Amino acid sequence: DAGSYWYHPHVSSSEELGRGLVGPLIVEEREPTGFQHERTLSLKNWHVDEQGAWLPFSIPREAARNGTAGRLITINGQAGSVTELPAGQVVRVRLLNLDNTWTYRLNLKGNCEAKIYALDGNPVTPRPLEDEYWLGPGMRICLAIRIPQAGEEISLRDGFVRLGTLRSVASNDAPSDWPPALPANPIAEPDLENAEKLNFNFEWAAGVSVTPDPDKPSSMWQINGQAWDITDKTCADRPIATLKKGKSYIFELKNMAQYQHPIHLHGMSFKVIGSNRHDIKEPWFTDTYLLGKN
C-alpha cells in the first residue's frame, strides 16, 4: 500500500530508537498524484545533555505516564532546520514522528494554506489543517501546503515551540493548484452489519502494580487487566482476542488513563467509524489512532 511509513527495531526498542536506529520508509503511488514537489520531514526527540552525551532513554516515573522526553528536537537530524520550498507551488510535505515518547501539537505559523491528504499510511479526503494536529509517537501526516511568495517563511511548530522553518524560494514553475485526493489503497471495507464487537480497556497499572520481578520489565500498562512483555514467548499462548480471517470486527477502545495512547495494529489498517469525543463526519482508514481519555 502506498503511504508514509517508518522502520525501527523491535529488540531494545527504547534504546535503539533513542540512539537513532529509525527512519522513514516511503511507498510511492503507482498513479500520478498531481504533486510536482515533495519533502519528507522526520521529527525526532533526542535524550542528550548540553555536551551531547546520552541521557537515560527511559525513567520509570516518566515512562509510567507520558513517557521519558528528551531535551533536543530535530527535523531530519538537524536542530532549527530550514527547508526551502518553491514559491507559488502546492508542495506535498510528509511529517513523521519517529519518536517513541513525544506527541507533537503540530501547527503552521505564517502566510500559508495547508490541507491534510493522508494520515498514517492511508489517504483521506483532503480537508483543511485546523489550528493544530496532535501527532503521537509513530504517527504520520501528509500535508499539501500552498507556498507563499519568495522570501516568506513558515514556522513549523509544536504548540508554541518552533521546530523548524519552511522558507519560500523563487521558482520558475507556474503556480500549481490543489491536486485531487490521493488514490485509495486496496483495503477491503469491513462488513459492519455482521461484525463482532470486541471491547479493549487500556489501563494505567503503574500505581497499583505489586513489586515487580527484578528479572522482568515493569508492567505499567494493561489491556483488559492483563500486561504483556513482547520478549515473553508465552504471550502467544494467552491472546486478548482470537480473530478469524475474512470476518469483520468492531473494536471499542476505552482509555481509562489520563495519558494518551497511539493505538497501532502491526501490518494492518482499520477504519475509524465513531468516537465519543469527536464528531467523525467521514470515517477513514488508518493504522494508528491517538486515543485520549474517553
C-alpha positions in Angstrom: 0.0 0.0 0.0 1.3 3.5 -0.9 1.9 5.8 2.1 4.4 7.1 4.7 5.8 4.5 7.0 8.9 4.1 9.2 11.3 1.4 10.2 12.7 0.6 13.6 13.9 -2.4 15.6 11.7 -4.5 18.0 14.6 -5.5 20.3 15.6 -3.0 23.0 13.3 -0.5 21.1 13.6 2.4 23.6 17.4 2.4 23.5 17.8 1.7 19.7 15.2 4.3 18.7 16.8 6.7 21.2 20.2 6.2 19.5 18.7 6.9 16.1 18.1 3.5 14.6 15.0 4.6 12.9 14.0 6.3 9.6 11.3 7.0 7.0 10.0 4.3 4.6 8.1 5.8 1.7 5.9 3.7 -0.6 5.0 5.7 -3.7 1.8 5.6 -5.6 1.7 3.8 -9.0 -0.5 6.5 -10.4 0.5 10.2 -10.8 -0.6 12.2 -7.8 -0.5 15.7 -9.2 2.2 16.8 -6.8 5.3 18.2 -8.6 7.2 18.8 -5.4 7.6 16.8 -2.2 9.5 16.8 1.0 9.8 14.3 3.9 10.4 15.7 7.4 11.3 13.3 10.2 10.7 14.6 13.7 12.9 13.1 16.5 13.3 13.8 20.2 16.9 13.1 21.5 18.0 12.2 25.0 21.3 14.1 25.2 22.7 16.7 27.5 24.3 20.0 26.5 27.6 18.3 25.8 25.9 15.7 23.5 26.3 12.8 26.0 23.4 10.4 26.2 20.8 10.8 29.0 18.7 7.9 30.2 16.3 6.7 27.5 13.6 5.7 30.0 12.9 6.9 33.5 10.3 4.7 35.3 8.4 7.5 36.8 8.1 9.3 33.4 7.7 6.1 31.4 4.6 5.2 33.5 3.0 8.4 32.5 3.5 10.3 29.2 6.9 8.8 28.5 10.5 9.9 29.0 11.0 13.1 27.0 14.4 14.2 25.6 15.7 17.7 25.5 16.6 18.2 21.8 14.1 18.0 18.9 15.4 17.8 15.3 14.0 17.6 11.8 15.9 15.2 9.6 18.6 15.2 12.2 19.1 18.9 12.4 18.0 21.3 15.2 16.4 24.5 13.9 16.4 23.2 10.4 15.4 25.3 7.3 13.6 23.6 4.4 13.4 25.5 1.2 10.2 25.2 -0.8 9.3 26.6 -4.2 7.1 29.8 -4.2 3.6 29.5 -5.7 3.6 25.7 -5.6 1.4 23.3 -3.7 4.0 21.0 -2.1 3.4 17.6 -0.5 5.1 17.5 2.9 5.2 14.2 4.7 5.7 14.7 8.5 6.7 11.6 10.5 7.0 11.3 14.3 10.0 8.9 14.7 9.9 9.1 18.4 8.6 6.5 20.9 7.6 9.1 23.5 6.7 12.6 22.3 3.4 13.8 21.0 3.7 16.9 18.8 1.0 19.5 18.6 1.8 20.4 15.0 0.8 23.8 13.6 2.0 26.2 10.9 2.6 29.9 11.6 2.8 32.1 8.6 1.1 33.1 5.4 0.1 29.7 4.0 -2.8 27.4 3.5 -2.5 23.7 4.3 -4.7 20.6 3.7 -4.4 17.1 5.1 -4.1 14.5 2.3 -3.1 11.3 4.2 -2.9 10.0 7.7 -0.8 7.1 9.0 -0.2 5.3 5.7 -3.7 5.9 4.2 -5.1 8.7 2.0 -8.1 10.7 3.3 -10.5 13.1 1.6 -8.5 16.4 1.6 -9.5 18.7 4.4 -8.1 21.9 5.9 -5.4 21.6 8.6 -7.0 23.1 11.7 -5.3 25.1 14.4 -3.1 22.1 15.3 -2.9 18.4 14.8 -1.7 16.0 17.5 0.9 13.7 16.0 1.6 10.9 18.5 4.7 8.5 18.6 5.0 6.6 15.3 2.2 8.6 13.6 2.4 10.3 10.2 0.6 13.1 8.4 0.8 14.1 4.8 0.1 17.8 4.1 -0.3 19.8 1.0 1.0 23.3 1.6 0.5 26.3 -0.7 3.8 28.1 -0.6 3.7 31.9 -0.4 5.8 34.3 -2.4 9.6 34.1 -2.4 11.3 35.3 0.8 8.5 34.5 3.2 8.9 31.9 6.0 6.5 29.5 7.6 7.2 28.3 11.1 6.6 24.6 11.8 5.7 24.4 15.5 5.0 22.1 18.4 2.4 24.2 20.2 4.3 27.5 20.6 7.8 25.9 20.1 9.4 26.4 16.7 10.7 23.1 15.3 12.0 24.4 12.0 11.4 26.8 9.2 9.9 26.4 5.8 11.4 29.1 3.6 9.9 30.1 0.3 12.4 30.5 -2.6 11.9 31.7 -6.2 10.6 29.2 -8.7 10.4 29.2 -12.5 7.4 26.9 -12.5 3.9 28.3 -13.0 1.8 28.3 -9.8 0.1 25.0 -9.1 -3.4 24.2 -7.9 -4.6 21.7 -5.3 -4.2 18.1 -6.6 -7.1 15.7 -6.4 -7.4 13.2 -3.5 -4.7 10.6 -3.4 -5.7 7.2 -4.9 -7.2 4.8 -2.3 -5.3 1.9 -1.1 -6.7 -1.6 -1.9 -8.3 -2.2 1.5 -11.4 -4.2 1.9 -14.4 -2.5 3.5 -15.5 -4.0 6.8 -18.9 -5.7 7.0 -20.3 -3.6 9.8 -23.7 -5.2 9.8 -22.3 -8.7 10.6 -19.2 -7.5 12.6 -18.5 -8.9 16.0 -17.9 -6.3 18.7 -14.9 -6.6 21.0 -14.0 -4.3 23.9 -10.5 -3.3 24.9 -9.8 -1.3 28.0 -6.4 0.4 28.3 -5.4 0.9 31.9 -2.6 2.5 33.8 -1.2 -0.1 36.2 1.9 1.7 37.5 0.0 3.0 40.5 -1.4 -0.4 41.6 1.3 -2.9 40.5 2.9 -5.1 43.1 6.7 -5.1 43.4 7.9 -6.2 40.0 10.1 -9.2 39.4 13.7 -7.7 39.1 14.4 -10.0 36.2 11.4 -8.8 34.2 10.4 -5.4 32.8 7.9 -3.3 34.8 4.2 -3.8 33.9 3.0 -0.2 33.7 0.1 -0.7 31.3 -2.6 -3.3 30.9 -5.2 -4.2 28.3 -8.3 -5.8 29.8 -6.5 -6.3 33.1 -3.5 -8.1 31.5 0.0 -6.9 30.9 2.4 -8.2 28.2 6.1 -8.2 27.7 6.8 -8.7 23.9 10.0 -10.6 24.8 7.9 -13.2 26.7 7.3 -16.0 24.2 4.3 -17.3 26.3 2.3 -14.2 25.3 1.2 -16.0 22.2 -0.5 -18.6 24.4 -2.8 -16.1 26.1 -4.1 -13.7 23.4 -6.5 -10.9 24.3 -8.7 -11.9 21.3 -8.8 -14.5 18.6 -9.7 -13.2 15.1 -10.9 -15.2 12.1 -9.6 -14.5 8.6 -12.3 -12.8 6.5 -14.5 -11.9 9.4 -15.1 -8.2 10.4 -14.8 -6.9 13.9 -15.6 -3.7 15.7 -13.1 -2.8 18.3 -14.4 -0.5 21.0 -11.3 1.1 22.6 -11.5 2.8 26.0 -8.6 4.7 27.5 -9.1 4.5 31.3 -5.9 6.6 32.0 -5.3 10.3 31.7 -2.5 9.7 29.3 -2.8 9.4 25.5 -2.0 6.2 23.7 -1.3 5.8 20.0 -3.1 2.6 19.2 -1.5 0.7 16.3 -2.2 -2.6 14.6 1.0 -4.0 13.1 0.8 -4.7 9.4 -2.9 -3.8 9.2 -5.2 -0.9 8.6 -8.6 -0.3 10.3 -11.4 2.2 9.8 -12.3 4.8 12.4 -16.1 4.9 12.5 -17.1 6.7 15.7 -15.9 8.5 18.8 -17.5 9.8 22.0 -15.0 12.7 21.9 -15.0 13.8 18.3 -17.6 14.2 15.5 -16.5 11.6 12.9 -18.1 13.1 9.9 -16.3 10.9 7.4 -14.8 7.6 8.6 -11.3 6.9 7.4 -8.7 4.1 7.2 -5.6 4.3 9.3 -3.1 2.1 11.0 -2.7 4.2 14.2 -5.1 6.3 16.3 -4.2 8.6 19.1 -6.6 7.6 21.9 -7.2 10.1 24.7 -9.1 9.5 27.9 -12.6 8.6 27.0 
